[in-house]
Amino acid sequence: MQRSVFDNLNSPTEIPLAEKIRPRTLEEICGHEKLLYPGSPLRSMIEKGTFSSFILWGPPGSGKTTIAKLIEKLVPDRFFSFSAVLSKIADVKKLMQQAQQIHLHHNRSSIVFVDEIHRFNKSQQDAFLPYVESGAVVLIGATTENPSFEVIPALLSRCHLFVLEPLGEEQIVTILQNGLPHLGKRLNIAPESLQILAKKSGGDARRGLNDLELVCRNAEVGDTITPEQISTLLNKRSLFYDKRGEEHFNLISALQKSIRGSDPQAAVYWLARMVEAGEDPLYITRRLVRIASEDVGLADPQAIVQAMAVKEAVHFLGMPEANTALTQLTVYLATAPKSNALETAYLTAQKDAAESSHLKVPRAIRNAPTRLMKDLGYGEGYRYSHNYENHYSYQRYFPEEMKEKTYYRPSRFGFEREIQKRIEWWNRLKAEELKKRSPSQD
């Protein structure tokens, strides 16, 4: 059988601090009280040693691998693992076949841990299905990405899902304090320094411990580690952001909802989070152009004009110079009057269009560029608006078999109040003209 990725061929002397203090029991795990409370499904599995397939979903350093190692310690003879980054489909198939033989001959399931399961493509994930269904394999997957998008539905439906939240700052401080005796040198560390390390870790215990180790490696025995030293050493750390993962969509959602909610301060904050993390400025601009029509629309017709102007500015200036142009548009949209009347109109018309696509265009408003089309009556009876008083003459534009409908209903905010007046004026002209016409003319 394949060796576990947790196996060590030798006994290394240089071991990262995060590995040195990794919890060996459930009681040593810091945080996750909601996941590991007495009697919880996951805790019961571990305590009883009876496992069903499950997925551990959580950010880096939240404890997914720690939980897997606890299980390996309980059942070392039937625990096998893969790293989805390093393994190939041939490795998966070989282990699955071996697990099936063990199941047939010894009536025993193999527990297979797949680290970063989201890195396996759909065909690789498919390879697990028959063995999970037969009971030959109990699958334990770990992922930092949303399983709804990254794990195939057939596999996800056969697994429990356990969500690990990022660790809180106080929990990280506790973990850092546990690591201090294992640093190998006596140092003084101010409580404020641990707080800064915890804050910069972003809920990632491994990152916090690695940072602590880095800071202490640069200190001499007896030194005091100050907040200033930590800030100097770690001031170039990257922001927490994944341009391809769920956080990418969470942040753009936060930006749009802040603009829609007319909160320019929060909108600028989320914009800065994305820009400083290296998000593609054109992606942000495309979303802002959409917001200009979806959430502002004709309540302020200048919104789309501003948006397209900023698109040109981003192209022309590039980053970082275009950051103020993006901020200008963000603030403009957040403070503009809001209306979703255009989106509502389109979505309603979209539904009708899908249900009535078989209906023909009325002959009067069909194009008639050829003699044959004219002979067939195309364009016959068309009333050219500019030839009439007020440049208006009522004509039916909907399909003949379909009732006339109202899709666009202006809001009472911003410029749409003026649009409502225009619509009312055209409607009055229509009503007056219909009154004058005989039924046959209608």
C-alpha positions in Angstrom: 0.0 0.0 0.0 1.1 3.6 -0.6 2.8 5.4 2.3 1.0 8.3 4.0 2.2 11.8 3.2 2.6 12.1 6.9 5.2 9.4 7.1 8.8 10.5 7.7 11.6 8.4 6.2 14.1 9.9 8.6 13.9 11.6 11.9 14.7 15.2 11.0 16.2 17.6 13.5 15.0 20.7 11.8 11.2 20.7 12.4 9.0 23.8 11.9 7.5 25.2 15.1 4.0 24.5 13.7 4.8 20.8 13.5 6.4 20.7 16.9 3.3 21.8 18.7 0.7 20.2 16.5 -2.1 18.9 18.7 -2.0 15.2 19.4 -5.4 14.9 21.0 -8.9 16.5 20.6 -8.5 18.3 23.9 -5.3 20.1 22.6 -7.1 21.5 19.5 -7.7 25.2 20.1 -11.0 26.6 18.7 -13.7 24.8 16.7 -15.9 24.4 19.7 -18.9 24.4 17.4 -17.4 21.6 15.4 -16.0 19.4 18.1 -18.4 19.8 21.0 -19.1 16.6 23.0 -21.5 14.4 21.0 -20.9 16.2 17.7 -20.8 14.0 14.6 -17.1 14.6 13.9 -16.0 14.2 17.5 -18.1 11.0 17.8 -16.4 9.6 14.7 -13.0 10.2 16.1 -13.8 9.0 19.6 -15.5 5.8 18.5 -13.2 5.1 15.5 -16.2 4.6 13.2 -16.0 6.8 10.2 -18.2 8.0 7.3 -16.8 9.9 4.4 -16.5 13.6 5.0 -15.0 16.9 3.6 -13.1 19.3 5.8 -13.5 22.8 4.4 -11.6 25.7 6.0 -8.9 28.3 5.4 -5.2 27.5 5.6 -4.0 26.8 9.1 -7.4 26.1 10.6 -6.7 22.5 11.6 -7.8 20.3 8.7 -4.5 18.4 8.6 -4.4 18.2 12.4 -7.7 16.4 12.4 -6.5 14.0 9.7 -3.4 13.2 11.7 -5.5 12.4 14.8 -7.5 9.9 12.8 -4.3 8.4 11.3 -3.0 7.9 14.9 -6.2 6.0 15.8 -6.2 3.7 12.8 -2.6 3.7 11.4 -3.0 0.3 9.7 -5.8 1.3 7.4 -5.1 5.0 6.9 -3.7 6.1 3.5 -3.3 9.6 2.0 -2.7 11.6 -1.1 -1.7 15.1 -1.8 -3.8 16.2 -4.8 -0.9 18.5 -5.8 1.6 15.7 -6.1 -0.5 12.6 -7.0 -1.6 11.4 -10.4 -4.8 9.6 -11.5 -2.7 6.4 -11.8 -1.8 6.6 -8.1 -5.5 7.1 -7.2 -6.7 4.1 -9.3 -3.9 1.9 -7.8 -4.8 2.6 -4.3 -8.6 2.3 -5.0 -8.0 -1.2 -6.4 -5.9 -2.2 -3.4 -8.6 -0.9 -1.1 -11.2 -2.9 -2.9 -9.2 -6.1 -2.5 -8.8 -5.4 1.2 -12.6 -4.8 1.5 -13.4 -8.1 -0.4 -10.9 -10.3 1.5 -10.8 -8.8 4.9 -14.2 -6.9 5.1 -12.4 -3.8 6.1 -12.7 -0.3 4.8 -9.6 1.8 4.0 -9.6 5.4 5.2 -8.2 7.6 2.4 -7.3 11.2 3.2 -7.0 13.5 0.2 -5.3 16.8 1.0 -6.3 19.8 -1.2 -9.0 17.6 -2.9 -10.1 20.6 -5.0 -6.8 20.2 -7.0 -8.1 16.9 -8.4 -10.0 17.4 -11.6 -13.5 15.9 -12.2 -12.3 12.7 -13.8 -9.9 12.1 -10.9 -12.7 12.8 -8.4 -14.9 10.4 -10.3 -12.4 7.7 -9.7 -13.4 7.6 -6.0 -17.1 7.2 -6.5 -17.6 3.5 -6.9 -15.3 2.7 -4.0 -17.0 5.2 -1.7 -20.4 3.7 -2.7 -19.2 0.1 -2.1 -17.8 0.9 1.3 -14.2 -0.1 0.3 -13.1 3.5 0.9 -14.0 6.0 3.6 -13.0 9.3 2.0 -11.7 12.3 4.0 -11.1 15.3 1.9 -9.5 18.6 2.9 -10.0 21.8 0.9 -9.6 25.5 1.2 -12.0 26.1 -1.6 -15.8 26.1 -1.5 -16.8 22.4 -2.1 -20.0 23.6 -3.9 -17.8 24.7 -6.8 -14.7 22.5 -6.4 -16.0 19.0 -5.5 -18.2 17.1 -8.0 -21.9 16.9 -6.8 -21.9 13.1 -6.9 -19.0 12.9 -4.5 -20.1 15.8 -2.3 -23.6 14.2 -1.9 -21.9 11.1 -0.4 -19.9 13.0 2.1 -20.6 14.9 5.3 -19.4 18.5 5.2 -17.6 20.0 8.2 -16.7 23.7 8.1 -13.7 25.0 10.0 -13.8 28.7 10.6 -10.7 30.9 10.8 -9.2 30.9 14.3 -9.9 34.1 16.3 -7.0 36.4 17.4 -7.2 35.3 21.0 -7.1 31.6 19.9 -4.0 32.4 17.8 -2.4 34.2 20.8 -2.9 31.0 22.9 -1.3 28.9 20.2 1.6 31.3 20.0 2.1 31.2 23.8 2.1 27.3 23.5 4.9 27.6 21.0 7.2 29.9 23.0 8.8 27.1 25.1 9.7 25.2 21.9 11.7 28.1 20.3 15.1 26.8 21.6 16.2 30.1 23.1 15.0 32.3 26.0 13.4 35.5 24.8 11.1 38.1 26.2 8.0 38.8 24.1 5.6 41.6 25.0 1.9 40.7 25.0 1.4 43.4 22.4 3.8 41.6 20.1 1.8 38.4 20.2 -1.3 40.4 19.5 0.3 41.8 16.3 1.4 38.4 15.2 -2.1 37.0 15.8 -3.7 39.9 13.8 -1.3 39.5 10.9 -1.9 35.7 10.8 -5.5 36.2 9.6 -6.8 33.2 11.4 -4.0 31.0 10.1 -2.3 29.3 13.0 0.5 27.9 10.9 1.3 31.4 9.5 1.3 32.9 13.0 3.8 30.2 14.2 6.0 30.6 11.2 6.1 34.4 11.7 6.9 33.9 15.4 9.7 31.6 14.4 11.0 34.0 11.8 11.0 36.9 14.3 12.8 34.9 17.0 15.4 33.5 14.6 16.6 37.1 14.2 16.9 37.7 17.9 19.6 36.9 20.4 19.1 35.1 23.7 17.7 37.5 26.3 16.4 40.0 23.7 12.9 41.5 24.0 10.8 41.2 20.9 8.9 44.5 20.5 5.9 45.3 18.3 8.1 47.6 16.3 10.5 44.8 15.4 7.6 42.6 14.3 6.1 45.3 12.2 9.4 45.9 10.5 10.0 42.3 9.7 6.5 41.5 8.5 5.5 44.8 6.9 5.8 43.4 3.4 3.5 40.4 3.9 0.8 40.0 1.2 -2.9 40.6 1.8 -5.2 37.7 2.3 -6.9 37.3 -1.1 -7.4 34.6 -3.6 -8.1 35.9 -7.1 -9.4 32.6 -8.3 -11.2 31.4 -5.2 -14.3 32.1 -3.2 -12.8 35.2 -1.5 -12.6 36.8 -4.9 -16.3 36.6 -5.3 -17.0 37.4 -1.7 -15.1 40.7 -2.0 -16.7 41.8 -5.3 -20.1 41.0 -3.7 -19.3 43.1 -0.7 -18.3 46.0 -3.0 -21.5 45.8 -5.1 -23.7 45.5 -2.0 -22.0 48.4 -0.3 -22.6 50.6 -3.4 -26.2 49.3 -3.7 -26.7 50.2 0.0 -25.4 53.7 -0.7 -22.5 53.4 1.7 -19.5 55.0 0.0 -17.2 54.5 3.0 -17.6 50.7 3.0 -17.5 50.6 -0.8 -14.1 52.4 -0.9 -12.8 50.0 1.8 -13.7 46.9 -0.3 -12.4 48.5 -3.4 -9.0 49.1 -1.6 -9.0 45.5 -0.4 -9.3 44.2 -3.9 -6.9 46.7 -5.5 -4.1 46.3 -3.0 -4.4 42.5 -3.2 -3.6 42.7 -6.9 -7.0 42.2 -8.4 -7.3 42.9 -12.1 -8.5 46.6 -12.3 -10.4 45.9 -15.5 -12.4 43.1 -13.7 -13.3 45.7 -11.1 -14.2 48.2 -13.8 -16.4 45.7 -15.6 -18.4 45.1 -12.4 -18.7 48.9 -11.8 -20.1 49.4 -15.3 -22.6 46.7 -14.6 -23.5 48.3 -11.3 -24.0 51.6 -13.1 -26.9 50.1 -15.1 -28.1 47.4 -12.7 -28.3 49.4 -9.4 -28.4 53.1 -10.6 -29.8 52.9 -14.1 -31.8 55.8 -15.3 -32.2 57.3 -11.8 -28.9 58.9 -12.8 -28.1 58.5 -16.6 -24.7 59.9 -16.0 -23.6 56.9 -14.0 -23.0 54.8 -17.1 -21.2 57.7 -18.7 -18.9 58.0 -15.7 -18.4 54.3 -15.7 -17.3 54.2 -19.3 -15.0 57.2 -18.8 -13.3 55.4 -15.9 -12.9 52.3 -18.1 -10.9 54.5 -20.5 -8.9 56.0 -17.6 -8.0 52.6 -16.4 -6.8 51.6 -19.8 -4.9 54.8 -20.3 -3.3 55.2 -16.9 -2.9 51.6 -15.7 -2.2 50.8 -12.1 -1.5 52.2 -9.6 -2.4 55.6 -11.1 -5.9 54.5 -11.9 -6.8 53.8 -8.3 -8.2 57.3 -7.8 -10.4 56.9 -11.0 -11.8 53.7 -9.6 -12.4 55.4 -6.3 -14.1 58.3 -8.1 -16.5 55.9 -9.8 -17.1 53.9 -6.7 -18.1 57.0 -4.7 -20.2 58.3 -7.5 -22.2 55.1 -7.8 -22.6 54.7 -4.0 -24.0 58.2 -3.6 -26.2 58.2 -6.7 -29.9 57.6 -6.5 -30.7 54.0 -6.9 -33.1 52.1 -9.2 -33.2 48.5 -10.4 -36.2 49.3 -12.8 -34.1 48.5 -15.9 -33.1 45.0 -14.6 -36.6 44.3 -13.4 -38.0 45.3 -16.8 -35.5 43.1 -18.7 -36.0 40.1 -16.5 -39.8 40.2 -16.9 -39.5 40.8 -20.7 -36.9 37.9 -20.8 -39.5 35.5 -19.4 -42.2 36.6 -21.9 -39.7 36.4 -24.8 -38.9 32.8 -23.9 -42.6 31.9 -23.8 -43.6 33.7 -27.0 -40.7 33.4 -29.3 -43.0 31.8 -31.9 -45.0 35.0 -32.3 -44.4 36.9 -35.5 -43.5 40.6 -35.8 -46.6 42.6 -36.9 -46.5 43.1 -40.7 -46.8 46.9 -40.4 -43.5 47.2 -38.6 -41.6 44.6 -40.6 -38.7 45.7 -42.8 -39.5 45.7 -46.6 -36.3 46.2 -48.6 -37.4 44.1 -51.6 -40.4 44.2 -54.0 -41.5 40.7 -53.0 -41.6 41.7 -49.3 -43.7 44.7 -50.2 -46.1 42.6 -52.2 -46.4 40.3 -49.1 -47.6 43.3 -47.1 -44.4 44.0 -45.2 -44.4 47.5 -43.8 -48.0 48.1 -45.0 -49.9 50.5 -42.7 -46.8 51.7 -40.9 -47.3 55.0 -39.3 -44.1 57.1 -39.5 -44.2 59.0 -36.2 -42.5 62.2 -37.5 -45.3 62.8 -39.9 -47.8 63.4 -37.2 -48.6 66.0 -34.5 -46.3 65.8 -31.5 -44.2 63.3 -33.6 -46.5 60.6 -32.4 -49.2 58.3 -33.8 -50.2 55.2 -31.9 -49.4 51.9 -33.5 -49.4 48.4 -32.1 -45.8 47.2 -31.7 -46.3 44.0 -29.7 -47.1 40.7 -31.6 -50.8 40.6 -32.6 -51.5 37.6 -30.4 -49.9 39.1 -27.4 -51.4 41.7 -25.0 -49.5 45.0 -24.6 -47.5 44.9 -21.4 -45.7 47.3 -19.1 -42.2 46.2 -18.3 -40.3 49.3 -17.3 -41.7 51.2 -14.3 -39.6 54.1 -13.3 -38.7 54.6 -9.7 -39.5 57.9 -8.0 -35.9 58.7 -7.5 -33.4 60.9 -9.4 -33.9 61.4 -13.1 -36.5 58.6 -13.3 -39.0 61.1 -11.9 -38.6 63.0 -15.1 -38.8 59.8 -17.2 -42.1 59.0 -15.4 -43.5 62.4 -16.6 -42.5 61.6 -20.2 -44.1 58.2 -20.1 -47.3 59.8 -18.7 -47.3 62.3 -21.5 -46.9 59.7 -24.2 -49.6 57.6 -22.5 -52.0 60.6 -22.6 -51.4 61.1 -26.3 -52.1 57.4 -26.8 -55.3 57.5 -24.9 -56.5 60.6 -26.7 -55.8 59.1 -30.1 -57.5 55.8 -29.3 -60.5 57.7 -28.2 -60.7 59.4 -31.6 -60.2 56.3 -33.6 -63.0 53.9 -34.6 -62.7 50.3 -33.5 -61.8 49.2 -37.0 -58.8 51.5 -37.0 -57.5 50.1 -33.8 
